[in-house]
Amino acid sequence: MEKKKLYQLKSEANQIDPVLKIGKNGVTDALIEELNKQIKAKKLVKVRVLKSAEERKDLKAIAEEIACATRSTLIEVRGRIVVLYK
């Protein structure tokens, strides 16, 4: 992805709220299914990863797992927020 598009998406991501939260159950099939619906509808989504989800895996691994499972592009991980685009 070119830098100009990446900067534009990061800028747009600042204006939106997280659509889902990943908690102690981690990445489940139901979460991926709902995330796919949200990505299809909105293209650019934010997901909040709660502290309880990080007990099993680190944040970067969780972000890569959901990006791979939804076949979307990981735009950025900032704090506990993961931004995905498709």
C-alpha positions in Angstrom: 0.0 0.0 0.0 1.4 3.4 -0.9 2.3 5.9 1.8 -0.3 8.5 0.8 -3.2 6.1 1.0 -1.8 4.8 4.4 -1.7 8.3 5.8 -5.2 9.0 4.6 -6.5 5.8 6.2 -4.8 6.6 9.5 -6.3 10.1 9.4 -9.8 8.7 8.8 -9.3 6.2 11.6 -8.8 9.0 14.1 -12.4 10.1 13.4 -14.1 6.8 14.1 -14.9 4.8 17.2 -14.0 1.1 17.8 -16.8 -1.2 16.6 -15.8 -4.3 18.6 -13.9 -5.3 21.7 -11.8 -8.4 22.1 -12.0 -9.6 25.7 -10.9 -12.6 27.7 -12.3 -15.1 25.2 -9.8 -13.8 22.6 -10.3 -14.2 18.9 -13.4 -16.4 18.3 -15.3 -17.5 15.2 -18.2 -15.3 16.2 -15.9 -12.3 16.6 -14.4 -12.9 13.1 -17.8 -13.3 11.6 -19.0 -10.0 13.1 -15.8 -8.2 12.2 -16.2 -9.4 8.6 -19.7 -7.9 8.5 -18.4 -4.6 9.9 -15.5 -4.4 7.5 -17.8 -5.2 4.5 -20.2 -2.4 5.6 -17.6 0.2 6.6 -14.3 -0.7 4.9 -12.3 0.9 7.7 -12.8 -0.4 11.3 -11.3 -0.1 14.7 -11.1 -2.9 17.3 -10.3 -2.4 20.9 -8.3 -5.1 22.6 -8.9 -5.3 26.3 -6.2 -6.2 28.8 -7.8 -9.5 29.6 -7.2 -10.6 25.9 -3.5 -9.9 26.2 -3.0 -12.6 28.9 -2.7 -15.3 26.3 -1.1 -13.4 23.3 0.6 -10.1 22.8 -1.3 -7.3 21.0 0.7 -7.5 17.7 -0.1 -11.3 17.4 -3.8 -10.6 18.0 -3.8 -7.8 15.4 -2.1 -10.0 12.8 -4.4 -12.9 13.6 -7.6 -10.9 13.0 -6.2 -9.2 9.9 -5.4 -12.7 8.5 -8.7 -14.2 9.5 -10.7 -11.4 7.9 -8.4 -11.0 4.9 -8.0 -7.3 5.6 -5.0 -5.0 5.8 -3.6 -4.1 9.2 -3.2 -0.3 9.1 -1.9 0.3 12.5 -1.8 -0.7 16.2 -1.9 2.2 18.5 -2.2 1.6 22.2 -4.9 -1.1 22.5 -6.6 -0.1 19.3 -6.2 -2.1 16.0 -7.2 -0.5 12.7 -8.2 -2.7 9.8 -9.0 -1.9 6.2 -10.3 -3.9 3.3 
